[in-house]
């Protein structure tokens, strides 16, 4: 049977019609390979250029809050390893999400340049985006629309067993290699901040941290807990009008204003000798304590609170259930899981405290209720 092909004139007309119906986003580009650092510089209506495999929920929420008009990702926004929640949140919020084939665009644009993103539909019905500057084509990428993201997320959920198996195997490996997290061999220096018999609020930038801090206002006002921030958690506290007593971490995502706010600074040093925060604090002429330990900076903050006699530790912004652990999908999440086993009953998530706490109830009352409802 003969196949009838459209004339070149008709094909060109069809392309013009597609272009006229295409979506178009115009905005200044803001580039950063690490999303958590980029969001602090991103302005509303700008185009975020990132390199982030498997965009997680926290990163998506921060990109949305910063007002990104579009996100150009030089890695797979959802690689298929597990059902990460970030892409779904972005497209549901109306952010144009485009996966680029490589990172060449980082070398082709400068911060502040205006880009035009035009979405076209190819012959197979798939949506593609062209990235242009002053009319010149810079890159092409694949648009992740709502329907595609939903279908792929559903497929990943059916495969969650594989992600769970990887997580369990990784946790077992950490139990073999990092026994210090479970048997208490981490050596801690003396701190100026007194944590003994105090409630301690450990704040990280994570899922719903702003909402949780607002819900804890009465608890903070009445119990006056020690405020321990993990890196960028210091800025989260300052944004709520609270001043951290201690900042723990790599010091890479805390602003200089937060580091100079008067908190005791604790640099996380890794088992291989790396201490990423040391150089920055030395350049700022700020004093600090050094804590060598495996795991994440959030683990170190929780462990030092427990080791220094905290009566209750309230965690804000930390992953606390299976979905959140898998969504972060990092090796470090296994050490975080082990840290929670180590600390035990004195650790509670912020959401639990906001539901249990009532004004004028003491810490003893909170602990009794937590033990009664494990």
C-alpha positions as CSV (number, residue, x, y, z in Angstrom):
1,X,0.0,0.0,0.0
2,X,1.4,3.4,-1.0
3,X,2.2,5.8,1.8
4,X,1.1,9.4,1.1
5,X,3.5,12.0,2.5
6,X,2.5,15.6,3.2
7,X,4.1,18.1,0.9
8,X,7.0,20.2,2.2
9,X,4.7,23.2,2.3
10,X,2.2,21.4,4.5
11,X,4.9,20.2,6.8
12,X,6.3,23.7,7.2
13,X,2.7,25.0,7.8
14,X,2.2,22.3,10.5
15,X,5.5,23.3,12.2
16,X,4.5,27.0,12.1
17,X,1.1,26.1,13.6
18,X,2.8,24.1,16.4
19,X,5.1,27.0,17.1
20,X,2.2,29.5,17.3
21,X,0.5,27.2,19.9
22,X,3.7,26.5,21.8
23,X,4.2,27.5,25.5
24,X,6.9,30.1,26.0
25,X,8.7,31.0,29.2
26,X,11.1,34.0,29.4
27,X,13.3,34.7,32.3
28,X,16.8,35.4,33.5
29,X,18.9,32.3,34.1
30,X,20.4,31.5,37.5
31,X,22.9,28.6,37.4
32,X,24.1,26.3,40.2
33,X,25.1,22.7,40.2
34,X,24.0,22.3,43.8
35,X,20.3,23.0,44.2
36,X,20.4,23.8,47.9
37,X,22.9,26.6,47.3
38,X,21.2,27.9,44.2
39,X,17.8,28.5,45.8
40,X,19.3,31.1,48.1
41,X,20.2,33.2,45.0
42,X,17.2,32.5,42.9
43,X,14.7,35.3,42.4
44,X,11.0,35.0,41.4
45,X,10.4,34.5,37.7
46,X,14.0,33.3,37.0
47,X,15.0,30.1,35.2
48,X,17.0,27.7,37.4
49,X,19.8,25.8,35.7
50,X,20.7,22.8,37.9
51,X,22.4,19.5,37.9
52,X,20.3,17.3,40.1
53,X,19.7,13.6,39.6
54,X,16.3,12.6,41.1
55,X,15.0,15.9,42.4
56,X,13.7,15.3,45.9
57,X,10.8,16.9,47.7
58,X,12.8,19.4,49.7
59,X,14.6,20.7,46.7
60,X,11.3,21.0,44.8
61,X,9.6,22.9,47.6
62,X,12.5,25.3,47.8
63,X,12.5,25.9,44.1
64,X,8.8,26.6,44.2
65,X,9.1,28.9,47.2
66,X,11.9,30.8,45.5
67,X,9.5,31.5,42.5
68,X,11.3,29.6,39.8
69,X,9.5,30.0,36.5
70,X,11.3,27.0,34.9
71,X,13.9,24.5,35.9
72,X,16.5,23.2,33.4
73,X,18.0,20.1,34.8
74,X,21.3,18.6,33.3
75,X,20.6,15.3,34.9
76,X,17.5,13.0,35.0
77,X,14.9,14.6,37.2
78,X,13.6,11.2,37.8
79,X,16.0,8.4,36.9
80,X,13.7,5.5,37.8
81,X,15.6,4.3,40.8
82,X,12.7,5.1,43.2
83,X,9.5,7.3,43.2
84,X,11.0,10.6,44.0
85,X,8.5,13.3,44.7
86,X,10.2,16.4,43.4
87,X,9.1,16.4,39.7
88,X,5.5,15.9,40.6
89,X,5.5,18.9,43.0
90,X,7.2,21.1,40.4
91,X,4.9,20.4,37.6
92,X,1.8,20.6,39.8
93,X,3.0,24.1,40.9
94,X,3.1,25.1,37.2
95,X,6.9,25.2,37.0
96,X,8.2,24.2,33.5
97,X,10.6,21.3,34.1
98,X,13.0,20.3,31.3
99,X,15.6,17.6,31.3
100,X,18.6,18.5,29.2
101,X,20.9,15.8,27.6
102,X,24.1,17.1,29.1
103,X,25.6,20.0,31.1
104,X,26.9,22.0,28.1
105,X,24.5,24.8,28.9
106,X,26.5,25.7,32.1
107,X,29.4,26.8,29.8
108,X,27.1,28.6,27.3
109,X,25.3,31.0,29.6
110,X,26.1,33.5,32.3
111,X,24.0,34.4,35.4
112,X,21.4,37.1,34.6
113,X,21.2,36.5,30.8
114,X,17.7,36.3,29.5
115,X,16.6,33.0,28.1
116,X,13.5,32.0,26.1
117,X,12.2,28.5,26.6
118,X,9.7,27.4,23.9
119,X,7.8,24.1,24.2
120,X,7.1,22.3,20.9
121,X,5.3,19.0,20.2
122,X,7.2,16.5,18.0
123,X,5.7,14.0,15.5
124,X,5.4,11.4,18.2
125,X,3.4,13.7,20.5
126,X,6.2,14.2,23.0
127,X,6.9,17.7,24.3
128,X,10.3,19.2,23.7
129,X,11.8,22.5,24.8
130,X,14.2,24.7,22.9
131,X,16.4,27.1,24.9
132,X,17.3,30.3,23.1
133,X,19.3,33.4,23.9
134,X,18.6,36.4,21.6
135,X,17.1,34.1,19.1
136,X,20.1,31.7,19.0
137,X,19.4,28.1,19.8
138,X,21.5,26.9,22.8
139,X,20.0,23.6,23.8
140,X,17.1,21.2,23.4
141,X,15.5,19.2,26.2
142,X,12.6,17.0,27.1
143,X,9.6,18.5,29.0
144,X,8.3,16.5,31.9
145,X,4.6,17.3,31.9
146,X,2.1,16.4,34.6
147,X,0.7,13.3,32.8
148,X,4.1,11.8,32.1
149,X,5.4,12.5,35.6
150,X,2.3,10.9,37.1
151,X,2.6,7.7,35.0
152,X,6.3,7.4,35.8
153,X,5.8,8.0,39.5
154,X,3.1,5.3,39.6
155,X,5.5,2.9,37.9
156,X,8.2,3.7,40.4
157,X,5.8,3.1,43.3
158,X,5.2,-0.4,42.0
159,X,9.0,-0.9,42.1
160,X,9.5,0.4,45.6
161,X,10.5,-3.0,46.8
162,X,13.8,-2.7,44.9
163,X,14.5,0.8,46.5
164,X,13.7,-0.7,49.9
165,X,16.1,-3.6,49.4
166,X,18.9,-1.2,48.4
167,X,18.2,0.9,51.5
168,X,18.3,-2.1,53.8
169,X,21.5,-3.4,52.3
170,X,23.1,0.0,52.6
171,X,22.0,0.2,56.3
172,X,23.6,-3.2,57.0
173,X,26.8,-2.0,55.4
174,X,26.8,1.1,57.6
175,X,26.3,-1.1,60.7
176,X,29.4,-2.9,59.8
177,X,31.6,0.1,58.9
178,X,30.3,2.8,61.2
179,X,29.7,1.0,64.6
180,X,30.6,4.3,66.3
181,X,27.0,5.5,65.6
182,X,25.6,2.6,67.7
183,X,28.2,2.0,70.4
184,X,29.1,5.5,71.4
185,X,32.8,5.9,70.4
186,X,32.5,9.4,69.0
187,X,34.7,11.8,70.9
188,X,33.2,15.2,71.5
189,X,35.0,18.3,72.6
190,X,33.7,20.5,75.4
191,X,31.0,22.9,74.3
192,X,30.1,26.3,75.6
193,X,26.4,25.6,75.1
194,X,24.9,23.7,78.0
195,X,22.5,21.0,76.8
196,X,22.2,18.9,80.0
197,X,18.6,18.3,81.1
198,X,17.4,20.7,78.5
199,X,15.0,20.3,75.6
200,X,16.9,20.7,72.3
201,X,15.4,21.7,69.0
202,X,17.5,20.4,66.1
203,X,16.5,22.3,62.9
204,X,17.5,21.3,59.3
205,X,16.1,22.6,56.1
206,X,13.8,19.8,55.1
207,X,10.3,18.7,54.4
208,X,7.9,21.2,55.9
209,X,10.4,22.8,58.3
210,X,8.8,26.3,58.0
211,X,5.4,24.9,58.9
212,X,6.8,22.9,61.8
213,X,8.7,25.9,63.3
214,X,5.5,27.9,63.2
215,X,3.6,25.1,64.9
216,X,6.2,24.9,67.6
217,X,6.1,28.6,68.6
218,X,4.3,28.1,71.9
219,X,6.5,25.1,72.7
220,X,9.6,27.3,72.1
221,X,8.2,30.2,74.0
222,X,7.3,28.2,77.1
223,X,10.2,25.7,77.3
224,X,13.0,27.8,75.9
225,X,14.8,24.9,74.2
226,X,18.4,25.0,73.1
227,X,18.2,25.8,69.3
228,X,20.7,23.7,67.3
229,X,20.8,24.4,63.6
230,X,22.2,22.1,60.9
231,X,23.8,24.3,58.2
232,X,21.0,26.2,56.5
233,X,18.7,25.5,59.4
234,X,20.3,28.5,61.0
235,X,18.8,30.8,58.4
236,X,15.4,29.0,58.8
237,X,15.5,29.9,62.5
238,X,16.5,33.5,61.8
239,X,13.6,33.9,59.3
240,X,11.2,32.9,62.1
241,X,12.8,35.5,64.4
242,X,14.7,32.9,66.4
243,X,18.5,32.9,67.1
244,X,20.4,29.6,67.1
245,X,22.6,28.8,70.0
246,X,24.7,26.3,68.0
247,X,25.3,25.6,64.3
248,X,26.5,22.2,63.2
249,X,27.6,21.1,59.8
250,X,29.7,21.8,56.7
251,X,28.9,25.5,56.9
252,X,28.2,25.5,53.1
253,X,24.5,26.5,53.1
254,X,24.4,28.8,56.1
255,X,24.7,32.5,55.2
256,X,27.5,34.6,56.6
257,X,24.9,36.6,58.5
258,X,23.8,33.4,60.3
259,X,27.4,32.4,61.0
260,X,28.0,35.8,62.6
261,X,24.8,35.8,64.7
262,X,26.7,34.6,67.8
263,X,26.0,30.9,67.8
264,X,28.6,28.4,68.8
265,X,30.0,26.9,65.6
266,X,30.7,23.1,65.3
267,X,32.3,21.9,62.1
268,X,31.6,18.3,61.0
269,X,34.8,16.5,60.2
270,X,34.5,13.2,58.2
271,X,36.4,10.0,58.9
272,X,38.7,10.6,55.9
273,X,39.9,13.9,57.4
274,X,37.8,16.2,55.3
275,X,36.3,19.2,57.2
276,X,34.6,21.3,54.5
277,X,33.5,24.0,56.9
278,X,36.9,24.7,58.4
279,X,38.3,26.8,55.5
280,X,35.2,29.0,55.3
281,X,35.2,29.8,59.0
282,X,38.9,30.4,59.1
283,X,38.5,32.9,56.2
284,X,35.8,34.6,58.2
285,X,38.0,34.6,61.3
286,X,35.3,32.8,63.3
287,X,36.1,30.4,66.1
288,X,34.7,26.8,66.0
289,X,34.8,23.3,67.4
290,X,35.7,20.3,65.3
291,X,33.8,17.0,65.6
292,X,35.1,14.0,63.7
293,X,32.3,11.5,63.0
294,X,30.8,9.4,60.3
295,X,27.3,10.0,59.0
296,X,25.7,13.3,58.1
297,X,25.9,16.7,59.9
298,X,22.3,16.2,61.0
299,X,23.4,12.9,62.7
300,X,26.2,14.8,64.5
301,X,23.8,17.4,65.8
302,X,21.4,14.7,67.2
303,X,24.3,12.7,68.7
304,X,26.0,15.6,70.4
305,X,22.6,16.6,71.9
306,X,22.1,13.1,73.2
307,X,25.7,12.7,74.5
308,X,25.6,16.0,76.3
309,X,22.6,15.0,78.3
310,X,19.6,16.5,76.5
311,X,16.3,15.5,78.1
312,X,14.3,15.8,75.0
313,X,15.4,16.2,71.3
314,X,12.8,17.6,68.9
315,X,13.8,17.2,65.2
316,X,12.6,19.7,62.6
317,X,13.0,19.1,58.9
318,X,14.5,15.6,59.2
319,X,13.3,12.6,57.3
320,X,11.1,10.6,59.6
321,X,9.2,8.0,57.7
322,X,10.0,5.4,55.0
323,X,8.8,7.6,52.1
324,X,11.0,10.5,53.2
325,X,14.0,8.3,53.7
326,X,13.7,6.8,50.2
327,X,13.0,10.3,48.7
328,X,16.3,11.5,49.9
329,X,17.9,8.3,48.5
330,X,21.4,9.0,49.7
331,X,24.0,6.7,51.4
332,X,23.9,9.0,54.4
333,X,20.2,8.2,55.0
334,X,21.3,4.8,56.4
335,X,23.5,6.5,59.0
336,X,20.5,8.8,59.9
337,X,18.4,5.7,60.4
338,X,21.1,4.2,62.8
339,X,21.3,7.5,64.7
340,X,17.6,7.3,65.5
341,X,18.1,3.8,66.8
342,X,20.9,5.0,69.0
343,X,19.1,8.0,70.5
344,X,15.8,6.1,71.2
345,X,13.0,7.5,73.2
346,X,14.2,11.0,73.8
347,X,13.9,11.8,70.1
348,X,10.6,13.0,68.6
349,X,9.6,14.6,65.4
350,X,8.3,18.2,65.5
351,X,4.9,17.1,64.2
352,X,4.5,14.9,67.3
353,X,5.4,17.6,69.7
354,X,3.0,20.1,68.2
355,X,0.2,17.6,68.6
356,X,1.0,16.5,72.1
357,X,2.2,19.8,73.6
358,X,-0.2,22.2,75.4
359,X,0.9,25.4,77.2
360,X,2.1,24.9,80.8
361,X,2.8,21.2,80.4
362,X,6.3,20.4,81.4
363,X,8.9,18.2,79.6
364,X,8.1,15.3,82.0
365,X,4.5,15.4,80.8
366,X,5.5,15.3,77.2
367,X,7.9,12.4,77.8
368,X,5.2,10.4,79.7
369,X,2.8,10.9,76.8
370,X,5.3,9.8,74.2
371,X,6.2,6.7,76.2
372,X,2.5,5.9,76.6
373,X,1.9,6.2,72.8
374,X,5.1,4.8,71.1
